[in-house]
Amino acid sequence: MNSQDEQFQAAAPEPASSSADDGMTWWYRWLCRIAGVIGGMSCAVAGLWNCVTINPLNIAAGVWMMLNAFVLFLCEAPFCCQFIEFANAVSARADKLRAWQKAAFYCGMAVFPVMLSLTLTTLFGNAIAFATGVLYGLSALGKKGDAISYARIHQQQKQMDEEKLTGCLEGQAL
C-alpha cells in the first residue's frame, strides 16, 4: 500500500461515524445536500454575474459568492471537486459537524455578501444557500413530539397548578 492509498483511507469518512446520531432521516439529509448543491450553483452564477460591473463592492460580493459556491460544493458534494486533493478530507470533517454548526456557517456565509452589496443579484443568489442553512437549523431543533406526550405534560402541569392553588386557598382560610 503506497502513501496515497493511506492518505485516501485516512481522509475517507467511515460509514459508522457519518453522523448517524444526529436524528436526520435519510431523505432529509439528501434534501439538505441537494439544497446545498443548488445553492452553490446559484451562488456561482449570481457571483459571476455580480462581478461584471465597475462597483468595487459588487465585485467583492461576487467574489465572496463564488467562494461560497466553492465551499458549498466542497462540503456537500465533494465529487464535484475531484481535482482537489483535500476535498474528501474537508467533506469528512464537514460531515462530523453538528447540524446547528452547519446552519450557522451556511447562513453566515450567505448573509455576508448581502451586507456588502444589497442588490437583487446578491439576494437571489444567496437565497438558496441561506435556505440550506435554515434546513440544517431546522434539523438541529429535533423531531416534533407526538400529541399524546404533549397532552400528558399539559395535564401534569394543570394538576400541579390546581394543587398549588388549593394549597394557597387552604392556607388563607386557616
N, C-alpha and C positions, 0 to 999 in steps of 0.2 A: 504494500500500500504506500503510495507516494504522499508527499506533503499536501498536494492539492486535494486529494481524497479525504485526508484527515481534516483539512480546513472546512471542506464542504460538510462533512458529518458533524463537525463541531458547530457549524452555523445553521444547519438544518434543524427545524423545530421537531421536538419529539412528539409523537401522536398523543401520548398520555398527558403531556403537560400543556396542551394547546387550549388553555383557559376553559377547561371543561366545567369548572366550578363557578363560572360567572352567572349561570342561570339563564343564559340566552338559548333560545331554541335554534335549531339548525337553519330554519327559514329566515329567522330574524337576523342571524349572523350573516347570511347571504344577502339579505336586503341591505344591511349596513355596508357590506363590501361593494355591492353594485352601486349604491348611492355614492360611495367614495370614488369609484372609478368614473362615474358620470360627472361627479363634482370636479374631479381632476380634469376631465375633458373640457368642461365649461370654463374652468379657471384658465386653462391653457389657451383656448380660443379667445376668450374675452381679454386675457392678459396681452396676447399678441395684438389684438385689435386696439387695446388701450395704449400700446407703445407707439402707434402710428400717429404721433402728434408732436407739437413743439413744447407743450407744457411739461416742465420737469416733474411735477407731482404726479401727473398722469403716467409718465414713463416709469417713475418709481413704483407706482401702484401696479402697473402692468408687469414689471419685473417680479414684484413680490407675488403676484397672482400666478405667474409661471413657476415660481419657486414652490408655491402652494400645490400646484398641479403635480410637480415632481415628487413632493413629499407624500401626497395622497397616493400616487401610483406606487411609490416605494413601499408604503405601509400596507396598502390594501390589495395591490396586485403586483407582487414582485416579478411575476413572469413577464410583465411589460418592460422591465428593466434588466433583461438578461445580460446586457453588455456591461453592467456594473458589477464588480466582484463582490461588493459588500451588501448587495440587495437582499439576499436571503438572511443575512445576519440582522439587518435592520428590521426586516419583516418579522423575524422570530422575536426580536426584542419588543416590537410594537404589539405583537400578539399577547405578550405577557403583561402588558399594561392593563389596568382596570378600566372598566367602561367609562367611569367619570373622568379619568385622566385623559382618555382619548377625546371625550366630549369637550373638555376644557381646551385641549390642544387644538382640535379642529375648529372650534368656534373662535378661539383667539386668532388663529391663522386667517380665518375668513373675515374677521372684523377689521384687522389692521389696514388692508388696502382701502377699505371703505372710508376709514378715518383719514387716510392720506388724500384721497381724491373721491369726493362724493359725486359720482356720476351714475347714470343708468347702467353703463357697461360694468362698472365695479360692483354695483348692487346685484345685477342679474348674474354676473359671472361667479360671484361668491355665494349666491343663494343656495345652491345645491351642496356646496362644501359645508356651509353652515348647517344645512339640514342634516348632513351626515353626522355632525357633532350633536345635533339635537336628538337624532336616533340613538346614538350611543348614550346620551344623557338619560333618555327615557328608559333604556335598558338598565342603567345604573340604579334607577328607582326601585326596580324589582317587580315581581309579579303582583298582580292585583289579587287581593284576598277574596274569599267567597262570601256570600251574603250571610251564611249561617254563622260564621265566626264573628262577623260584624254585629249581628243581632245578639249573639251571646254576650259580647263585650258591652254593648249598649244596655242590655238587661242587667248585667252586673253593676254597671255604673249607676243605673236608675235605682237599683236596690240599695246600693251604698248611700246614695243621696237621700233616699227615704229614711234609712236608719239614722243618718246624721240629723235629719230634720226632726224625727220623732224624739231623738235623744236630747236635742236642744229644747223642744217644747216641754218634755217631761222635767228637764232641769229648771225651767222657768216656773212651772206650776208648783214646784215644791217650795 
